[in-house]
Amino acid sequence: MKPVDHLITLQPPYYAVVFTSIRREGDNIDYSEMADRMRALASEQPGFLGFESARQDIGISISYWESLDDIRAWKENVSHRQAQERADDWYRSYRVRICRVEREYGSSITS
Amino acid sequence: MKPVDHLITLQPPYYAVVFTSIRREGDNIDYSEMADRMRALASEQPGFLGFESARQDIGISISYWESLDDIRAWKENVSHRQAQERADDWYRSYRVRICRVEREYGSSITS
């Protein structure tokens, strides 16, 4: 993956799915393959606006969407459902938050 | 900091401030002192519900709040404002998203 050199910038209102997680111990050899595949697949879905993530003690992944219907459709996607069914193989704990983004602002140094 | 062994679990509706950022190059020696101090101070504010963060290529920090008024009050906090004024010393780029959390679910393996 190439280094991230910019943050996603969007125009509210839109929606965000905030996925927090704690990984299980051990290798979970097919985890990163699945994570990459799901990220690629999500980006092809209608209404997909972007994806950002970081993992340290916990993982935080955020996908951005145009509407709640788009989020629902992605949740029901067959390949995504297969991945969801294996969640307990990969995560000791996870939370999903469906959020409406009401305001957004920021700053960027152009060097 | 002790290892995180659980994720924050809350009852919607409530609000989240999602702060994404890319750090500047270099040491920024007072950055982590400031970050720790702001996190401690936030947790003392009315309406504060929790804080979660991770940094890899980008940083994602989320604070959870009872209401938009609580978020506004924290934004106007004098020490917090002093930190905000120095944001460009620490971050090459940052975004702030004010979100209403509408739904939340998850799973936890109790071992």
Interface residues (C-beta under 8 A of the other chain):
Chain A: M1 P3 V4 D5 H6 L7 I8 T9 P12 A16 V18 T20 S21 I22 R24 E52 S53 A54 R55 Q56 D57 I58 G59 I60 I62 A87 D88 Y91 R92 S93 Y94 R95 V96 R97 I98 C99 R100 V101 E102 R103 E104 Y105 G106 S107 S108 I109 S111
Chain B: M1 P3 V4 D5 H6 L7 I8 T9 P12 A16 V18 T20 S21 I22 R24 E52 S53 A54 R55 Q56 D57 I58 G59 I60 I62 A87 D88 Y91 R92 S93 Y94 R95 V96 R97 I98 C99 R100 V101 E102 R103 E104 Y105 G106 S107 S108 I109 S111
